């Protein structure tokens, strides 16, 4: 029923002359995998632009070769190693204030240089912090490293850099650690579409390496319902940020 709820919301938007923009961010890419191939095939079928947040330290030529020629695939910097430097009772963070700032910035600079070299056409100067957490002091320094945008999770707030956030995480991290119930996700999306202050572009957050069939089914049904709908536009991160 909740997919119907989303469709009804889209019909109301169309009838009122309004529309909605979506964008897709997938985190933790390092190398080619069957799961990544499945995601790339699914987005290609529906002409949905994809931004891959790649972990720089462990990636290399194999992934770059697999993504070469993908006109609708962009690459963003996902920290450096996706290592947790927070204490045992704290929420996980790689880019927090647990280390000297210079050490953190040196790693981010290495990640920026590595990915921009591997992906001269597909790279965008956007940072995606692991676990969507980052210290304010790190954010303030990002422009000096060449970053021009930041992407975390939740409502956008004014800051040192333009924000292009994700707003719907399809994974259930605290329960089954699989995909959330598709009906619940569609209900959340419908409510977000009708919110008084809707994001400029609603960001869908995925993690291809841990998708189960719930996750894949939701994406398939979401793309089928929105990709060709007159009230919907799937845009790239580059388009959303005018990079």
Secondary structure as the mmCIF struct_conf table of DSSP 4:
data_model
#
loop_
_struct_conf.conf_type_id
_struct_conf.id
_struct_conf.beg_label_comp_id
_struct_conf.beg_label_asym_id
_struct_conf.beg_label_seq_id
_struct_conf.end_label_comp_id
_struct_conf.end_label_asym_id
_struct_conf.end_label_seq_id
HELX_RH_AL_P HELX_RH_AL_P1 UNK A 2 UNK A 15
TURN_TY1_P TURN_TY1_P1 UNK A 16 UNK A 17
STRN STRN1 UNK A 20 UNK A 29
BEND BEND1 UNK A 31 UNK A 31
HELX_RH_AL_P HELX_RH_AL_P2 UNK A 34 UNK A 45
TURN_TY1_P TURN_TY1_P2 UNK A 46 UNK A 47
STRN STRN2 UNK A 50 UNK A 54
TURN_TY1_P TURN_TY1_P3 UNK A 56 UNK A 58
HELX_RH_AL_P HELX_RH_AL_P3 UNK A 61 UNK A 67
TURN_TY1_P TURN_TY1_P4 UNK A 68 UNK A 69
TURN_TY1_P TURN_TY1_P5 UNK A 71 UNK A 72
STRN STRN3 UNK A 73 UNK A 77
BEND BEND2 UNK A 80 UNK A 81
BEND BEND3 UNK A 86 UNK A 86
TURN_TY1_P TURN_TY1_P6 UNK A 88 UNK A 89
BEND BEND4 UNK A 90 UNK A 90
BEND BEND5 UNK A 94 UNK A 94
STRN STRN4 UNK A 95 UNK A 95
BEND BEND6 UNK A 96 UNK A 99
HELX_RH_AL_P HELX_RH_AL_P4 UNK A 101 UNK A 118
TURN_TY1_P TURN_TY1_P7 UNK A 120 UNK A 122
STRN STRN5 UNK A 123 UNK A 128
HELX_RH_3T_P HELX_RH_3T_P1 UNK A 130 UNK A 132
STRN STRN6 UNK A 134 UNK A 134
HELX_RH_AL_P HELX_RH_AL_P5 UNK A 136 UNK A 145
TURN_TY1_P TURN_TY1_P8 UNK A 146 UNK A 146
STRN STRN7 UNK A 149 UNK A 151
STRN STRN8 UNK A 153 UNK A 153
BEND BEND7 UNK A 154 UNK A 155
BEND BEND8 UNK A 160 UNK A 161
STRN STRN9 UNK A 162 UNK A 163
STRN STRN10 UNK A 166 UNK A 166
STRN STRN11 UNK A 168 UNK A 169
STRN STRN12 UNK A 171 UNK A 171
TURN_TY1_P TURN_TY1_P9 UNK A 173 UNK A 176
BEND BEND9 UNK A 177 UNK A 178
STRN STRN13 UNK A 179 UNK A 179
HELX_LH_PP_P HELX_LH_PP_P1 UNK A 180 UNK A 181
HELX_RH_AL_P HELX_RH_AL_P6 UNK A 182 UNK A 193
TURN_TY1_P TURN_TY1_P10 UNK A 194 UNK A 194
BEND BEND10 UNK A 195 UNK A 195
TURN_TY1_P TURN_TY1_P11 UNK A 196 UNK A 197
BEND BEND11 UNK A 200 UNK A 201
STRN STRN14 UNK A 202 UNK A 206
HELX_RH_3T_P HELX_RH_3T_P2 UNK A 208 UNK A 210
HELX_RH_AL_P HELX_RH_AL_P7 UNK A 213 UNK A 226
TURN_TY1_P TURN_TY1_P12 UNK A 227 UNK A 228
TURN_TY1_P TURN_TY1_P13 UNK A 230 UNK A 231
STRN STRN15 UNK A 232 UNK A 234
HELX_RH_AL_P HELX_RH_AL_P8 UNK A 237 UNK A 241
TURN_TY1_P TURN_TY1_P14 UNK A 242 UNK A 242
#
